[in-house]
């Protein structure tokens, strides 16, 4: 349907949608508003877009602040097909002043419209389409149909554990059912089936026809069809015996659907899957256990934890149970009180504080709760002390729960650490905790490095911390070589993290120790294969640095080559060779030809603490660590006014000042007030 519509539009205009949008885009800009060129694969994320904007502003000699707009490659691929036809809304990201960007973008090119989603969202560009008197699109208009279905499929509450959708009008329901009549094209039917079943709307005969078509077209690969979850839900809801054949074929992927249609048979399936070590199935297990066995969330979780322990399930499963328990308690409270998402966040924080000392739970679950409460307990205290108790109004034991947590915290958390298998951003959010290490922290990190089950991400995290703090030694080298070389030599991107590829860190350690393995590691880096390592090789020069290594790094950082940490490495190498603080080295680079100002900003703030450099490839304005380092640079008496100004600009642009809801972990009101007061004191800087 999309192809036919796109071909018709192209034939009528003689130009593709992409050509029309690009021509309009290139005519924008001026008056303090900068538009970046259409993206290539090098601008893959929003962070890439902000870095490109800083680079372009520097090239054009524009002083900060600059308002700008762009789109990135991921959005481009989602929105345009290979022929340049628009197949979905194009998200236009931005920076600077929202009003200036909105004015600069205007209404969009002819035949298109711009949607302003406010200061907290991206702008959307899409085609102008029409509706009839009942608000229904022409079935032959692919853009109108897509927009209509997108609106239907927008959840009424995205904060709920299971999304809820607005009910259909009789006209909307009839229109959707009409699309499923006649000869069935499964691909064309997908979105219509999804929109119906999200409201329990698929009829038994429609369900049966879709099942036959699905089995015929996706035999052996059922999860590749976009509506399989909704169809399985309809099969379970209507009591089709074939549903259990589908469940068996899908395996663990069926668990989230089974939790929505409680049955003894479904409970048995998700229990078996969870005990086999599938973390996601634990959520469904707790939901079904509560629906069919024990409604109290804490008692249910304690029973499941006992089963997990008895079956030797991995730690991952227990972490999944903890998440499921906190989510269940919070969801119960929101249903009972009608509280909104923001209040739910406060209740979730109170929940982990309470669970950490709930003796009905096994110690392992209480430890996980105590870890989750570590960065949230002050938020709970602050909320409880608001006039009227804030979100906790009518709840009497909040401050007592905080006191119990603080009394038990050290005993619960000593010798523990974060989930090393979590996504990189979650680990980055706790990086600031490790600017100093306790003896218990160091023991835990060494144990994780020595554990053959620790993956590349975990190794990178732990080894970087040990090396940065001068606590890594020969035992770490010998723990990883030669047993881990097979997986250590695999590609592992660290684009968004503060730690390097673990083999980079290991090589630096071996070189510093003059370990017998150092030569073999250097030879591997110098080899022709694998190609992915070439961009990281120079980062190993921080190990046992010398003037030749410094010169090779300098040649790279003053070239047009893409920097993935080489400038940071050169600054740290030069500081080691000259015996001075790396901040002073970075300061002298300000204004040096060939050194990109935006990259130097990242490096200058990142080396504020040479015992733990921040390796993130751009300034992370959500991070507590970057905020603290920016202040240290801005207030450093030994730096030039230009360097201190960089620290000040970085602080002013930080989310703690501009968008505190994006800071991870979330700041308290007192932290926010202190940040604003600091900015006010430096208003003339």
C-alpha positions, 0 to 999 in steps of 0.5 A: 500500500505504501509503495503504490501511494509513494509511486503515485505521489512521485509520478504526480510531482516528479520528485520524491518526498525526500527531495521535497523535504531536503530542498525545503530544509536547505532553505532554512537557517539564519538569524541565530538558527542553524540547520545541520545538513541531512544526515549520513550514517555518521550522525546516528544518534541525538548525541551525534547531532549535538556534536555535529552542531557544535562542530558546525557552529565552531566552523562558522565562528558562531558563539554560544548559545546557538539554536539548531535543528537536525535529524539523525540516521536512525530517524531517517531510516525509519521515515524514508524508504529506499526510493525516498518516499516518506513512510512515517513521521520524521523526527526533527531534533533540536538544541538551544531555544525552543521558540527560536527553533519553532520559528525557524522551522515554520510550517514545513514544505508544501503538502507537509506539516510540522508538529511542535511537541513542546520543549521536552520533545522533538518536532515531527514532520509528516504529510498533510492528509484528510479525514471524512466527517466521522474522522476516518481516513480514505482507505486508499490513502496510505499516509492518512491510514498510517496517521489514523492508526498511529493515533489509535495506537498511542497509549492513554498512559505510557507510564502503566506496566501494561499500556491502556488504549482509548476505546474505539468509537463505533465508526472506528471499530467498523472501519477496522473490521471492514479492513479484515473482510474479504481476501486476507493479506497478512501484511496489510492486515497487521496494523488493523489487527493490532489496533482491534486486539489492543481493545480486545476487539478481534472476533473469533472468526477474524482470529481464526483466519489470521491464525491460518494465514500467520502459520502459512506465511511465517512457518518456523519463524512466528515472531517475525510477524508484527502482530503475533502478540496481539493474535496470541492474546486473542487466541488465549482470550477466546480459548483456542486450543491452538494457543498452547501450540503457539506458546510452545513454539514461541517459548519465553517470548510468550510470557508477557502475553500469558501474564495478561490472560491468567490461567493455571496452564499459563502459570505453569509455563512461565514458572518453568521458563523463569526457573530455567533462568529467563529474567523476563519470565519472572515478571509474568510469573509474579503476576500470575502467581498473585492472580491465582495463588497469593494476592499479596505482592510481598508474600508472593515474591518471597514464595517465588524467591524460595523456589528460585533459590531451591532450583539454583536460578541465576542472580539475573532471575532474582533481579527480575523478581525484585523489579517485578515486586517493586513494579507490582507494589507501585502499580497496586498503589496507583490503581488504589489511589488514582495517582499519576506517574510522577507520584508513582515514582515517589511511591516506587522510591518509598517501596524500595526503602521499605522492602530493604528492611522487610523481614518477610523477604529473603536477604538477597531481595532486601540487598537488591532493594537497599541498592535501589534505594541508595540514590532515592532515600533522600528523595523520599525524605524530602517528599515526606517533609513537604507540607502535607506529606506530598505524595505520601499524604496520609502515610505515617511511617515514611520517616521511620522507614528511612531511619530503618533503611539507613540503620541497615544500609551498610550491613546490606550493601557492603561488598556488593555492586551494580548489575553488570549486565544492565544496559550501559546507561544504567551503569553509567548512572552509578559511575559517580559512586566510584570516584573513591573506592572502599576496600569492599568496593575493591574486593568486589571489583576484583572478584568480578574481574576474576569471575569467568562469567563476567561479560565484556561490559562488566569487565570494562566497567570493573577493570577501568575502575581498578586501573584508574584508582591504581588498584589493578595489578598482575593478578588481574592480568593473570585472571584474564590471560590466557583464559579470556583472550577468545572473548576479549578480542571481540568487538565491544562498542563503548560509545556511551560509557566512561570505560574503554574496551576491556582489552584496551585497559588490560593492555595498558595495565600489562604495559605499565607492569612490564608484564610478560604478556604485554608484547603479545598484546601489542602484537595483536593490536598491531596486526591486520585483523580484526579491522574493528580494533584499528580505531582503538589501538592508539588508546593503548598508548596510555600504558607505559607512555613515551615520547614516540607514543605521544607523537603518534597520538598528536599526529592523529588528534590534529588530523581529520580522523574520527576521535574515539578517545585519542585526544583524551589519551594524548592529554593523559599521556602528556600529563604522565610524561611531564608530571603535571595535572592533565587539566593544565595540559588540556588548558594549553590546547585551547585555540591550538589549530586542529583541535576541535573546540567541542572535543576539547571541552569534553576532554577538559571536563573529563580529566578534572580528576586524573584518578578517574577520567570520564571517557564518554565521547561527548559531555553527558549532561545527565550525569552527576559526575560531569556536573561535579567535574564542570564545577571543579573546572570552572572554579580551578584557580590554576586554569586560564579564564578560557578554561574556566569559562568552558567549565562554566558553559558546561555547567550552565548547559547541564540538565541539573540546571535546565532539565532536572527530570533527565538527571540520573539518578534523580536529584533532590530539590535541595540539589537543584536549588544548590545548582541554581544558586551556583549558577547565579553566583557565577552569572557574570563569569 
